[in-house]
Amino acid sequence: MRFGVCTSVHNVEQVARAGFDYVECPVTELAGMEEADFRAAIESVKRSGVTVDVCNIFFPGIRMTGPEVDTGVITEYVKRALDRVARAGASMVVLGNGGLRAIPDGWPWADGVRQFTDVLRIIADGCEPYDITLLLEPLNKKETNLINTVAEGLALVRAVAHPRVKLLADYYHMRVESDAPASIVAAGDWIGHLHFANGVARGYPKDVAEDDYPPFVAACKAVGSARRISIEGRTDDFDTDAPAALCVMKELFS
C-alpha cells in the first residue's frame, strides 16, 4: 500500500519530510499554471523524492449538469488538464466536484444523470491515451445530490461501462452517509482508490481507536484492488499532524 496526502503540489517538500510516498494534488492547480510555473513545480516534485500519483478537484467552476452545461468547454478543458496530469506523472484522477455535478432544482433528474454520464465518458476517453484511470468519488448529501453512496457510484460506473472508469471509497463520506463497509466488498475490483480522514471532524487521524476504522479497513483489504490511500482532511498543523496520521494509517492498513 502506498500512502499519500491531498494537498498542493507546492507542498511536496513538507509531504516528503512527513514520510508520505506521494502527493494527491488538484487538477485545477496543474491546469491553471503558466507553462514555466508548471515545469518548475514538476522539477520540485522530482527533487523532493515523492511522486504525484493521483490528482483530484478536477473542474474549475465548469458545470456538469443543468442548463449551463457546455460540452465544448468541457472537452477542451479535459484535453488541457489531462495533458498536465500525465506530464506530472499521475496515473489516476478523481472526479468529486460535488457542487458542480449537483443537479439543479427544477432540472429533470434523468437529464442531469445523462449529462453527468456524458461527462464521465468525455473524461474517460481523454484518459485513454495516457493510461490514466478516472475515479468517481461518492460524496455525502451536504456536498451534492448526485451519487452519495458507494452502491450508487457502482451502479453509475457499471452503466458507463468504460475501461478507464473506476470508483473511489472515502471513509469520511461513507461515515456521514452511514454507508456500510460491505458496499466496498460488493464493489470489488471497481474500487480503485481510497480517501481517509477522521469520520467525525474530517481531521487527520490521530489514533487507531478514535473512530470505528476496523470495518472499513477490513473491507478495503478484502477487495485488495486499491493500492493507494490518501488523507483528505483538515489540519492546522501539517508538520505535526501529518507524520502522526501516517503512523495511524500504516498501523491500520499495512
TACOR-V80446 format. One record per residue. N is the residue number from 1. RES is the residue in three letters. SS is DSSP state (alpha for helix, beta for strand, coil for the rest). Layout:
N,RES,SS + N,RES,SS
This chain:
1,MET,coil + 2,ARG,beta + 3,PHE,beta + 4,GLY,beta + 5,VAL,beta + 6,CYS,beta + 7,THR,coil + 8,SER,coil + 9,VAL,alpha + 10,HIS,alpha + 11,ASN,alpha + 12,VAL,alpha + 13,GLU,alpha + 14,GLN,alpha + 15,VAL,alpha + 16,ALA,alpha + 17,ARG,alpha + 18,ALA,alpha + 19,GLY,coil + 20,PHE,coil + 21,ASP,coil + 22,TYR,beta + 23,VAL,beta + 24,GLU,beta + 25,CYS,beta + 26,PRO,beta + 27,VAL,alpha + 28,THR,alpha + 29,GLU,alpha + 30,LEU,alpha + 31,ALA,alpha + 32,GLY,alpha + 33,MET,coil + 34,GLU,coil + 35,GLU,alpha + 36,ALA,alpha + 37,ASP,alpha + 38,PHE,alpha + 39,ARG,alpha + 40,ALA,alpha + 41,ALA,alpha + 42,ILE,alpha + 43,GLU,alpha + 44,SER,alpha + 45,VAL,alpha + 46,LYS,alpha + 47,ARG,alpha + 48,SER,alpha + 49,GLY,coil + 50,VAL,coil + 51,THR,beta + 52,VAL,beta + 53,ASP,beta + 54,VAL,beta + 55,CYS,beta + 56,ASN,beta + 57,ILE,coil + 58,PHE,coil + 59,PHE,coil + 60,PRO,coil + 61,GLY,coil + 62,ILE,coil + 63,ARG,coil + 64,MET,coil + 65,THR,coil + 66,GLY,coil + 67,PRO,coil + 68,GLU,coil + 69,VAL,coil + 70,ASP,coil + 71,THR,alpha + 72,GLY,alpha + 73,VAL,alpha + 74,ILE,alpha + 75,THR,alpha + 76,GLU,alpha + 77,TYR,alpha + 78,VAL,alpha + 79,LYS,alpha + 80,ARG,alpha + 81,ALA,alpha + 82,LEU,alpha + 83,ASP,alpha + 84,ARG,alpha + 85,VAL,alpha + 86,ALA,alpha + 87,ARG,alpha + 88,ALA,alpha + 89,GLY,coil + 90,ALA,coil + 91,SER,coil + 92,MET,beta + 93,VAL,beta + 94,VAL,beta + 95,LEU,beta + 96,GLY,coil + 97,ASN,coil + 98,GLY,alpha + 99,GLY,alpha + 100,LEU,alpha + 101,ARG,alpha + 102,ALA,coil + 103,ILE,coil + 104,PRO,coil + 105,ASP,coil + 106,GLY,coil + 107,TRP,coil + 108,PRO,coil + 109,TRP,alpha + 110,ALA,alpha + 111,ASP,alpha + 112,GLY,alpha + 113,VAL,alpha + 114,ARG,alpha + 115,GLN,alpha + 116,PHE,alpha + 117,THR,alpha + 118,ASP,alpha + 119,VAL,alpha + 120,LEU,alpha + 121,ARG,alpha + 122,ILE,alpha + 123,ILE,alpha + 124,ALA,alpha + 125,ASP,alpha + 126,GLY,alpha + 127,CYS,alpha + 128,GLU,alpha + 129,PRO,coil + 130,TYR,coil + 131,ASP,coil + 132,ILE,coil + 133,THR,beta + 134,LEU,beta + 135,LEU,beta + 136,LEU,beta + 137,GLU,beta + 138,PRO,coil + 139,LEU,coil + 140,ASN,coil + 141,LYS,coil + 142,LYS,coil + 143,GLU,coil + 144,THR,coil + 145,ASN,coil + 146,LEU,coil + 147,ILE,coil + 148,ASN,coil + 149,THR,coil + 150,VAL,alpha + 151,ALA,alpha + 152,GLU,alpha + 153,GLY,alpha + 154,LEU,alpha + 155,ALA,alpha + 156,LEU,alpha + 157,VAL,alpha + 158,ARG,alpha + 159,ALA,alpha + 160,VAL,alpha + 161,ALA,coil + 162,HIS,coil + 163,PRO,coil + 164,ARG,coil + 165,VAL,beta + 166,LYS,beta + 167,LEU,beta + 168,LEU,beta + 169,ALA,beta + 170,ASP,beta + 171,TYR,alpha + 172,TYR,alpha + 173,HIS,alpha + 174,MET,alpha + 175,ARG,alpha + 176,VAL,alpha + 177,GLU,coil + 178,SER,coil + 179,ASP,coil + 180,ALA,coil + 181,PRO,coil + 182,ALA,alpha + 183,SER,alpha + 184,ILE,alpha + 185,VAL,alpha + 186,ALA,alpha + 187,ALA,alpha + 188,GLY,alpha + 189,ASP,alpha + 190,TRP,alpha + 191,ILE,beta + 192,GLY,beta + 193,HIS,beta + 194,LEU,beta + 195,HIS,beta + 196,PHE,beta + 197,ALA,coil + 198,ASN,coil + 199,GLY,coil + 200,VAL,coil + 201,ALA,coil + 202,ARG,coil + 203,GLY,beta + 204,TYR,coil + 205,PRO,coil + 206,LYS,coil + 207,ASP,coil + 208,VAL,coil + 209,ALA,coil + 210,GLU,coil + 211,ASP,coil + 212,ASP,coil + 213,TYR,coil + 214,PRO,alpha + 215,PRO,alpha + 216,PHE,alpha + 217,VAL,alpha + 218,ALA,alpha + 219,ALA,alpha + 220,CYS,alpha + 221,LYS,alpha + 222,ALA,alpha + 223,VAL,alpha + 224,GLY,coil + 225,SER,coil + 226,ALA,coil + 227,ARG,coil + 228,ARG,beta + 229,ILE,beta + 230,SER,beta + 231,ILE,beta + 232,GLU,coil + 233,GLY,coil + 234,ARG,beta + 235,THR,coil + 236,ASP,coil + 237,ASP,coil + 238,PHE,alpha + 239,ASP,alpha + 240,THR,alpha + 241,ASP,alpha + 242,ALA,alpha + 243,PRO,alpha + 244,ALA,alpha + 245,ALA,alpha + 246,LEU,alpha + 247,CYS,alpha + 248,VAL,alpha + 249,MET,alpha + 250,LYS,alpha + 251,GLU,alpha + 252,LEU,alpha + 253,PHE,alpha + 254,SER,coil
